[in-house]
Amino acid sequence: MVAINLKKAIAWLRLHASKPYGVYSLIALAILLPMLRPGYIFALDMAFAPVIRLPEEVTSSYLFYTVLHALNILIPSQVLQKGMLFSILLLAGLGMHALMRHFQIGQRTDSDYAAWSAYISGTLYMINPFTYSRFMAGQFAVLLGYACLPFFARALLGFIANPTTRSSLVLAVWAVIISIVSIHTLGLLAVLTGVTLAVSLYQYRRKRSHLTAIAKYGSITILAFLISSSYWLIPLAGGSSTTAQAINSFTAGDQQAFATLGSTIADKVGNVLQLQGFWAEARNLFVLPQEQLALWPLALLAVWTLVAAGAVLLWKRGHQKTVVIFAGSAVVAIVLAVTGAPAWLSEHTPFFAGYREPHKFVGLVALAYAILAGESAGALLQRYNRQGKEAALSIVTVALIVLPVIFTP
């Protein structure tokens, strides 16, 4: 019976593989269903009023709130709030799914199990301890930037592979969109871009023409971003904006209050590897995943195993660049999240003092986890299928489907 049901599931997946928006919409609705009754959802950083007014100050998010204000003329703000939460989940799943399908182009992977791999990655990127804690704290802007991150990553890889005017402008568009919804996510973009450029310099070290094209069209990306963002960058640089004033008001006390949880570096690293360590988790504001299920450590171990296996698998398949870029970005993110590097950077890098809570960089760790775990999960299913082990295939399939729920109940 289990084997028959699995075959039906694979047939259904083959039918809907080209329509992932439907699958991720169902997952998002399943998560939000208890919150779709009339009324508002209140959280620490999320309190929507019946009337969304125009912003009084011009900041990076001015256009975002202006759009919400315009929509609020016709649509109740409580509907906008829930629609935004739905969009966060949907975009996170779709973005990661598209990124995984981008990696799978040219790989010798069974199409059915490549689709499973993409869906597992998308679901894990939607639902994990990092997104859970941010949702519970009401940090919708951080989550919107996080949801857009895979789209930027795909545009970045496409630009590096084929630097043209079009690819440079697509990259700029995603950078601008992310800056509008979440200025803090620009730091994640900077880390991902820096690591990608470093890897590309080595990869194309004997192809000067390609490196020249990256530099040439990359300057178009930078110029397009600066021009499009000048309405908030100029006041920020001049120190006249509320964002600049807020940054100048941050002290060492702020960095200590919002530091990644852990009494030692080892404790902090352990928390980050669990996709946790957010300062609000220590305030008893909400129940943590490990407090809801005794099996949670097993789910964590399963995720770690899939991540490690995915890195090894991609490396053996000749995709070392993918491993280095995303695992390398995750390592940089961990360093920024758990060490004193942000304090040093605040003194030497303009505007970095705005990262009083460096745990936001853990979004890059979640990105790497989703990519690597999804890759190994798909390969595992493909292996059992080729070996004809239907019982093992059924068990592993069910376990992989349930894993995100156990990891973040």
N, C-alpha and C positions, 0 to 999 in steps of 0.2 A: 504493500500500500504506500509506504514512504517513497519507494523508488518511482511508483507511478505518479505520485504527487509531484516529485521532483521533475519528472519529465514534462509534466504539465506546466510547472513553473518556468522551465527553460523555454518551452514553446511560447508561453506568455511573454517572457522577456525578449525573445527574438522578435515577437510581434511589436513590442512597445519600445525596443531599444532606441529607435529613432525619435521617440517622444518622451525624453526624460522629464520634461516639465510636468507631465501628468503624474509620474511616479513621485517626484519631489513635492508636488503640490499635495498629494495624499499624505505624505509623511509630515509635512508642515501642518496640515489640518489636524492630523492625529495628535500632534503636540499641543496645538493651540485650542483644540475643541473645548476644553473646560473654561476657557477665557473668552469665548465668543458670545457670551450672554450680554445683554445691554449693560452699559456702565463703563467705567474707566479701570485701567490696570495701573496701580500705583506701585512704584518701586523707588529705591533710594535716589536715583538720578533721572527718574521718569515720572513726571506729574503733568499730564496734559490738562489744559483748561478748556472749557467749552468754546472759547474764542481764541484762535491762534493769531496773535497780532504780528504786525511787521516788526522785524528787528530794529532796535533803536540805534545800534552800532553796526558799522560795516566790518565784518570779520570774514574769515574763510567760509563760514557756514551761512552767510547772508542769503545767498541764492537758495539754499536748501530750505530755510525757514520762510523765505518769500514764496516759494512754490507751495509749501504747506498752508500758508496764509491764503493764497489764491484758491487752493482746493477747498479750504474750509468755508469758503463762501457758498459752496454748493453741497459739500459733504460734511456731516457732523465730525467733530474732532475725534470722538471715540472710535468711529469707523476708520478714520485715517490712522489712528494709533495702532489698531489691530491689523490694518492692512500693511503698515510698515513692518510690524513684527513678522507677519507672514512673508513679506518680501525678503526680509533678512534671511530667513531659513531657505526660501526658494532659491535666492541668488547664490547662497553658499553652496547648496547642492549642485545647481546647474553649473556654476563656475568651476568647481572641482571636477565635475563630470566631463566638461569640455576640455579641461586641462589634461585629464587622463587620456581622453580620446586623441588628443594631440600627440601625446607620447607614443600611443599605440600605432600611429601611422608608420608603416614600414616594418613593424615587428611581426615576427612569425607567431602569431597568437590566434588560437581558435576564436572566431568572432563572438560566439555565445559567451565564452568565459572572459573575453576582453570586456564585454558589456557588464558582466558580473563584477569584474574588477573596478570598472568605472563607477558602478552604483555603490559598491562597498566604500570606495574612497569618498564619494559625494556624501553618503550618509554619515560616515565618520567625521567628515569636516563640518557637517551641520550639527551633529550631536556629539559633544565631548565635554569634559569637565571645564575647559576654558570657556566655551560658549555658555555653558550652564551658569557659571558664576556671574558672567557679565549680564546674562538675561535677568538673573535674580537681583542684581544691583541696578537694573534698569539702564544700563549703558548702551542704548540703542545706536548711538553715533559710532562708538567703537565697533560694534557688531556690523554695522553697515559697511564700514571700511574693511573689516575682516572679510565680509562676504564678497566684496569686490576684488580682493587680493588675487584670487586665482585668475580672474580675467586679465589683470595687469601682468601676471606672470606669463600667461600665454602670449600676450601681445609683446612682452619683452623677448621671449624666446623666438617668436616669429621675426622680430626686428633684427635680432642678432644673426639669425640664419639668412635673412634677406633684407638688408638695410636699404630701404627706398623711401621716397617722400611719403608714400601712403602708409607704410608700416611705422614710420616715425611719428606721423600725425595720429595714428590709431593709439600708439603708446602714450602720446601726450594727452589724448582725450581721456584715457583711463586714469592717468595721473591727476588730471584736473577734476574729474568726477570724485575721486577718492579724497582729494583735498577739500572739496566742498562738503562732503558728508562727514569726514573725520580727519582733521588736520594731523592728529597723532599717528595715523596710519602712514603718513609720508615717511616717517622714520623707518618703518618696515620696508617700504618701497626702496628707500636709500640703501638699506642693508642688502636686500635681494639684488638690486641693480649693481651695487659694488662688487658683490661676490660673482655675479654673472659676468661682469666686464673683466674681472681678474681671470676667470676661467677662459673666457673668450680670447684674451690677449695671448694666453698660452696655446690655445687650440689653433689660432690663426697666425701664430708667430712667423710662419713662413709664407703667409699670404698678405703681403703689405697692402695690396689693393683692397682686400676685404676689410682690413683694419682701418684703412683710410675712409672707406665708405661708412663704416660704423661711426667714426669720428665726425664725418661730414653730416650725415643724416641725424646723428645723435644731437648735434648742435641745433638742428631744426626742432627736435623734440623739446630741448631745453628752452629755446626761444619761444616756441608756441606756448609752453607752460607758463613762462614768465609774463608774456603778454596777456594771456587769458586770466592770470591770477594777480595782475598788477593792482586791481582795485583793493585787494587786501594786503598784498606784499609790501606796497609802498608805505602805507600807514604803519605796518608792522616794523619795517626797517627804520622808519623815522621815530619809532617809539611813541606814537600818538594814539595807537589803537588800544582798545581794552585788552586785547590779547597780549600786547607788548607790556602793558602795565601789570597784568597778572603775572607774567613771566618774571618781571623785575621784582615782584613782591615775594616770590618763592624763596624760602630759606632752607638751611640744612635741616630744620625741624620738619619741614614739609617732606623732604626726601626720606627722612627717617620714619615718619608716620605712614607713608605710602610705599615703603620698601617691600620687596618680595619677602614672604614669610619664611622664617627659619632663623635659629639662633646662631648657626654657623654656615659657612659656604656650602658644606656638604648637605646640610639640611635643606638649604635653598635649592640646590641642584636637584635633590630628591623630589621636592615639591614641584619644581618646573617639569621634570621628566614625567610627572603624573598629570601634567597640564593644569596644575594647581599652584597655590602660593599667592593668589590674589589677596590683598590686604583685608578685604571685606569678609573673607572666609573665617577669620579669627574673631569676628565681632558677633557671632551667633545670630546673624541676620537671616540665615536660611540653613536648611539641612544639607550636608554634603553627601555626595554619592556613596562614599564608604560607610556612612552612617545608616544607609537605607538597606544595604545588602551585605550579608556576610561573605558572599562570593566575590565581592568587588576586587580583592587582590588577585584572584585568578583571572578576572577580565583584564586587569592592568597587565599582568604577566603575558596574557595572550596577545594584547596589543603590542607590547614590547617585542615579543617573539616575531610577530608579523612584520614589524618595522625593520628589525635586524635582517630577517630573511629577505625582505624586499630589497634592501640595500645590496646584499650579496648577489641576489638574482639579477638585478639590473646591471651590476658591475660585470658579472660573467657574460651577460648578453651584449656587452660592448657599449652600454649606456653610462659610462663612467662620468660623463659630463653632467648628466641629470642628478646622479648621486652626489657629486661634489657641490653642485650649485645649491640644492635644497638641504642636504645634510650640513653643508658648510654654513648656509644662512642660519640654520637652526643652532649651530654651535655659537655663532656670533651673537645670536639672540639670547642664548643662555648666559653668555659672558656679560652682556649688557644688563640682563635681568638680575643677576646674583652677585655681581662684584661692585666695586667702587668706580668702575669705568664711567658711568653716567655723571658722577660728581666731577671727575676730571674733564670730561667732555664739555660739561656746562661752563667751565672756565675758559676753554679754548675753541669751542664751536658755537657760532651764533645760534641763538634760539634753542639750543639743546636743553637749557635749563627748564624748558616747558615740560620735559619728561620727568616730572616729579614722581611718577609711578612707572618705573621701567618694566614692570611685569607685562605691559601691553605687547612687548616684543615677543612674548611666548606664542603669539599668533603664528609666528613663523615656524615654531616647533610643531604646532598643530597642522600646519600646511605640509611639513615634511612627513609627519606621521601618516596623514591621509594618503599621500602619494605612495609611500613605501609599503604601508600595510595593504593598500588596495592591490598593488602589483603582486605581492606574494600570495594574497588570498585568491586572486584569479588564477595564478599559476598552480596553486594547490588543488583547486577544483579541476583544472584542466588535466593535471597529473592523474587524479583518481578516475576521471572519465576515460582517459586513454588506457588505463590499466583494467578497465571494466569492473572496478570495485564499487558496485552500486550502493551497497550498504554504507561503506565508508564515505562515499560521495554524498549520500543523503544526510548523514550525521554532520559532516563538515559544513554542508550548505546551511543546515538549520542553525548550527553554532555560529556561523558568520553573520547570519541574519539577526540573530538574538544578541550578538556581541555589543553593538552600540547601545542597546537598551540596558544591558547589565553594566556596561562601562559608565553610563550616565542615566540611571533610572529616573 
